[in-house]
Amino acid sequence: MPPIWRRFIPRSVRLRSRLRLKNGRWRLATPDRVMLEDVIAPEFLGRRDIRRMLDVGVAWYTRTYPRLYKGIEYHSIDVDPAMQRIAGRRHHTLSMTDLATVYPADTFDLVVCNGVFGWGLNTAEQVARGLDACADVLRPGGWLVVGWNDMEGRRIPDLDALAGRRFDRAVLPAARADHLVTPTHYAHRYDFFTRR
Ligand SMILES: C[S@@+](CC[C@H](N)C(=O)[O-])C[C@H]1O[C@@H](n2cnc3c(N)ncnc32)[C@H](O)[C@@H]1O
């Protein structure tokens, strides 16, 4: 439950205080978002082996992502047909668990799955199916970034065991670690893997 005073501040004003201007675009300025945009995305932009990527899940604050990842062929999916309107050019209305129905094997060098586990695919079985589908469309050695909230009600049940079936943990050079925990009250974190 948000503090009572927040109810008296218009949503537009509250939102503006959480925005920042970057490359001429307004972007969400929460610490997890800043980490994704300023640390994780630049790592992949600087790599010659990352040419085509899939972003799973679309939101108003990811509208600028085809531009954020400029230089990488950017594809996205969302299970919600309403997201088609705000998505980029290369978008499919599709569940992550059905990736192989649209994309051939080895299509992507990078899959970013942020805020989907715990926000749609919630049970261990659903997460396992989502991870499996990612492995099917990633080339061997391709990267998977999983962003999720390590809190009651959103937590992924045993991500390591589930991902370990098809992926290895990988150190992201920009982070010098195989995961990053952000200073957010919802304990948002990113875990990095490569496909075997
Ligand atoms: C919290 S938003 C995350 C948006 C974005 N990925 C990000 O970086 O924050 C969750 C989105 O995931 C989508 N989603 C939930 N389950 C999905 C699934 N099985 N396949 C694809 N998208 C899904 C929802 O429709 C929603 O738009």
The ligand as an SDF file (V2000), in Angstrom:
LIG
                    3D

 27 29  0  0  0  0  0  0  0  0999 V2000
    6.4420   -6.1090  -16.2530 C   0  0  0  0  0  0  0  0  0  0  0  0
    6.2610   -6.0940  -18.0130 S   0  0  0  0  0  0  0  0  0  0  0  0
    7.9400   -6.2500  -18.5070 C   0  0  0  0  0  0  0  0  0  0  0  0
    8.2510   -5.4040  -19.7320 C   0  0  0  0  0  0  0  0  0  0  0  0
    9.7010   -5.3950  -20.1860 C   0  0  0  0  0  0  0  0  0  0  0  0
   10.1700   -6.7120  -20.6070 N   0  0  0  0  0  0  0  0  0  0  0  0
   10.6610   -4.8040  -19.2020 C   0  0  0  0  0  0  0  0  0  0  0  0
   11.8590   -4.7550  -19.4900 O   0  0  0  0  0  0  0  0  0  0  0  0
   10.2540   -4.3220  -18.1430 O   0  0  0  0  0  0  0  0  0  0  0  0
    5.6140   -7.7230  -18.3030 C   0  0  0  0  0  0  0  0  0  0  0  0
    5.2080   -7.9870  -19.7300 C   0  0  0  0  0  0  0  0  0  0  0  0
    5.4060   -9.3630  -19.9880 O   0  0  0  0  0  0  0  0  0  0  0  0
    4.3370   -9.8260  -20.7710 C   0  0  0  0  0  0  0  0  0  0  0  0
    4.2110  -11.2840  -20.6270 N   0  0  0  0  0  0  0  0  0  0  0  0
    3.7030  -11.9690  -19.5670 C   0  0  0  0  0  0  0  0  0  0  0  0
    3.7380  -13.2830  -19.8210 N   0  0  0  0  0  0  0  0  0  0  0  0
    4.2770  -13.4420  -21.0540 C   0  0  0  0  0  0  0  0  0  0  0  0
    4.5720  -14.5640  -21.8720 C   0  0  0  0  0  0  0  0  0  0  0  0
    4.2870  -15.7910  -21.4920 N   0  0  0  0  0  0  0  0  0  0  0  0
    5.1260  -14.3500  -23.0730 N   0  0  0  0  0  0  0  0  0  0  0  0
    5.4010  -13.0970  -23.5060 C   0  0  0  0  0  0  0  0  0  0  0  0
    5.1410  -11.9830  -22.7790 N   0  0  0  0  0  0  0  0  0  0  0  0
    4.5840  -12.1530  -21.5680 C   0  0  0  0  0  0  0  0  0  0  0  0
    3.1300   -9.0760  -20.2540 C   0  0  0  0  0  0  0  0  0  0  0  0
    2.0900   -9.0630  -21.2100 O   0  0  0  0  0  0  0  0  0  0  0  0
    3.7190   -7.7020  -19.9820 C   0  0  0  0  0  0  0  0  0  0  0  0
    3.5710   -6.8330  -21.0720 O   0  0  0  0  0  0  0  0  0  0  0  0
  1  2  1  0
  2  3  1  0
  2 10  1  0
  3  4  1  0
  4  5  1  0
  5  6  1  0
  5  7  1  0
  7  8  2  0
  7  9  1  0
 10 11  1  0
 11 12  1  0
 11 26  1  0
 12 13  1  0
 13 14  1  0
 13 24  1  0
 14 15  1  0
 14 23  1  0
 15 16  2  0
 16 17  1  0
 17 18  1  0
 17 23  2  0
 18 19  1  0
 18 20  2  0
 20 21  1  0
 21 22  2  0
 22 23  1  0
 24 25  1  0
 24 26  1  0
 26 27  1  0
M  CHG  2   2   1   9  -1
M  END
$$$$
